[in-house]
Amino acid sequence: MARLKQLILKFRGLIIVAAVSGSLAGAVILGLVYLPGPHGDTTRVLLQSGVSARTIAGNLAEAGVLRSGFLFRLYVRLSGESVNLKAGEYDIPAAANMLAVLRVVTKGDIVLHPITIAEGLTSMQIVKLLQDETVLTGDVKLPKEGSLLPETYKVERGMTRAALIAKMQVAQKTALDELWPQRRKKLPFKTKREALILASIVERETGVASERPLVAAVFVNRLRKGMRLQSDPTIIYGLVGGQGKLGRPIRRSEIRRKTPYNTYRINGLPPTPIANPGRASIAAVLNPADSKALYFVADGSGGHAFAETLDAHNKNVRRWRQIEKQNRR
């Protein structure tokens, strides 16, 4: 056994000398560098931060993307790329040769995982979603309602939840700052925060993208006339806060109950957003549709019927009640 170890060490020494001197053995080594890798499929590997080139080579070999961790480490050393090896999660293409593998882990094209935040979620719901994402790490404090921009974020494994929350907050501020100068003149609110509050109500009122400007127009028209917004989602937020869902129909007693968020009982806007609105809802509030509508109610198709007068609205309500009755049969 001792003799075998001596032969191995001697052989390794000869390989190094041969590689440097450009001998036939060096040509063989170069041939191995360009030989396709042993893996038949794209292989995902995770290289931890702060580890040595030896460990990285060992990890790649264990993952099955190298024919020899030793030869890879030797090639990295001779090419001077040791200092350029980057930690991260990588997808190594099928049959990638040693040179291709080195390019992947020095270029730093790490795997990015998409995390989709749906529009209209509360900050509490978003934090819960991020806590369930296993690619993220660390704890996070509950951010202010409405401060996060819902969209799809691509993150690297190991990103902290706090860092992603901060990124979402920057994205929300950036979107609002970009849209605010393009707003229509003489809107019935004066600040970006008020626009955000109204956008959160619009977001919670409709899931139909094309309706957002119309729903925004209804609330803008009501604010101009001094009418109460009478938005059901604000009642729910006043009852359950950031939990987001009531889980049952609103009771008549709850419609009559005065909370800071019940827009059936308070004038104007509630004190804070009731969810995190997306860019489209913010844009809709700042540039509502040209409509005189003051009312809307579900129409049975997933959207809403809009009306300018109370009489027309009551007809739409009766039609909706009939649809509800038929659906219960």
NORDA-V152200 format. One record per residue. RES is the residue in one letter. PHI is phi as a letter, one per 30 degrees, with the letter a starting at -180 (* if undefined). PSI is psi in whole degrees, 0 to 359 (NA if undefined). Layout:
((RES	PHI	PSI) (RES	PHI	PSI))
//
This chain:
((M	*	318) (A	d	321) (R	d	320) (L	d	318) (K	d	321) (Q	d	319) (L	d	320) (I	d	313) (L	d	319) (K	d	317) (F	d	318) (R	d	319) (G	d	319) (L	d	321) (I	d	316) (I	d	313) (V	d	316) (A	d	320) (A	d	321) (V	d	319) (S	d	351) (G	i	25) (S	d	183) (L	e	320) (A	d	323) (G	d	321) (A	d	323) (V	d	317) (I	d	316) (L	d	325) (G	d	321) (L	d	327) (V	d	322) (Y	c	357) (L	d	132) (P	e	146) (G	d	164) (P	d	355) (H	c	131) (G	d	348) (D	b	160) (T	e	132) (T	b	130) (R	c	130) (V	b	149) (L	c	119) (L	c	117) (Q	d	151) (S	d	144) (G	i	8) (V	c	164) (S	d	167) (A	d	325) (R	d	315) (T	d	319) (I	d	314) (A	d	318) (G	d	319) (N	d	318) (L	d	321) (A	d	318) (E	d	328) (A	d	350) (G	i	18) (V	c	358) (L	b	145) (R	d	334) (S	a	117) (G	d	325) (F	d	314) (L	d	323) (F	d	314) (R	d	321) (L	d	315) (Y	d	319) (V	d	317) (R	d	314) (L	d	330) (S	d	353) (G	i	19) (E	c	4) (S	e	320) (V	d	349) (N	c	0) (L	d	131) (K	c	135) (A	d	159) (G	k	182) (E	c	127) (Y	b	149) (D	c	113) (I	c	119) (P	e	151) (A	e	134) (A	i	22) (A	d	132) (N	d	177) (M	d	321) (L	d	318) (A	d	320) (V	d	317) (L	d	319) (R	d	320) (V	d	312) (V	d	353) (T	c	332) (K	d	330) (G	i	27) (D	d	77) (I	d	159) (V	d	132) (L	c	129) (H	c	126) (P	d	133) (I	b	115) (T	c	124) (I	c	114) (A	d	147) (E	d	143) (G	i	1) (L	d	150) (T	d	166) (S	d	324) (M	d	318) (Q	d	322) (I	d	317) (V	d	318) (K	d	318) (L	d	317) (L	d	327) (Q	d	333) (D	d	352) (E	d	112) (T	d	345) (V	d	345) (L	c	160) (T	b	163) (G	i	169) (D	c	168) (V	b	144) (K	d	154) (L	d	119) (P	d	166) (K	d	144) (E	d	134) (G	i	359) (S	d	358) (L	c	140) (L	c	117) (P	d	126) (E	a	186) (T	c	124) (Y	c	138) (K	c	121) (V	b	151) (E	d	151) (R	e	134) (G	j	353) (M	d	143) (T	d	150) (R	d	324) (A	d	321) (A	d	322) (L	d	319) (I	e	316) (A	d	320) (K	d	320) (M	d	326) (Q	d	319) (V	d	318) (A	d	321) (Q	d	316) (K	d	318) (T	d	316) (A	d	315) (L	d	320) (D	d	325) (E	d	322) (L	d	330) (W	e	314) (P	d	343) (Q	c	8) (R	d	155) (R	d	149) (K	d	154) (K	i	41) (L	d	153) (P	d	31) (F	b	156) (K	c	341) (T	b	161) (K	d	323) (R	d	319) (E	d	321) (A	d	321) (L	d	320) (I	d	312) (L	d	323) (A	d	325) (S	d	326) (I	d	315) (V	e	317) (E	e	320) (R	d	342) (E	d	332) (T	b	141) (G	c	5) (V	c	114) (A	e	318) (S	d	342) (E	d	344) (R	e	313) (P	d	327) (L	d	316) (V	d	318) (A	d	320) (A	d	319) (V	e	312) (F	d	323) (V	d	316) (N	d	320) (R	d	317) (L	d	321) (R	d	324) (K	d	358) (G	i	18) (M	d	151) (R	d	149) (L	d	326) (Q	h	57) (S	c	121) (D	e	319) (P	e	333) (T	d	327) (I	d	313) (I	d	317) (Y	d	324) (G	d	336) (L	c	317) (V	c	354) (G	i	222) (G	d	353) (Q	d	333) (G	i	319) (K	c	138) (L	d	326) (G	i	7) (R	a	167) (P	d	153) (I	d	135) (R	d	155) (R	e	324) (S	d	330) (E	d	330) (I	d	324) (R	d	341) (R	d	131) (K	d	119) (T	b	166) (P	d	346) (Y	c	351) (N	d	99) (T	d	3) (Y	d	339) (R	c	340) (I	c	156) (N	c	147) (G	i	209) (L	c	153) (P	d	170) (P	d	336) (T	b	166) (P	e	157) (I	c	3) (A	a	184) (N	c	104) (P	d	150) (G	d	174) (R	e	321) (A	d	322) (S	d	324) (I	d	315) (A	d	322) (A	d	320) (V	d	323) (L	d	338) (N	b	72) (P	d	163) (A	d	154) (D	d	91) (S	b	148) (K	c	9) (A	d	142) (L	b	353) (Y	b	154) (F	a	153) (V	b	156) (A	e	144) (D	c	4) (G	j	351) (S	c	2) (G	j	347) (G	c	205) (H	b	154) (A	c	130) (F	c	148) (A	b	149) (E	c	336) (T	b	160) (L	d	323) (D	d	314) (A	d	323) (H	d	318) (N	d	325) (K	d	318) (N	d	323) (V	d	316) (R	d	320) (R	d	319) (W	d	321) (R	d	323) (Q	d	320) (I	d	316) (E	e	318) (K	d	317) (Q	d	324) (N	d	335) (R	d	346) (R	d	NA))
//
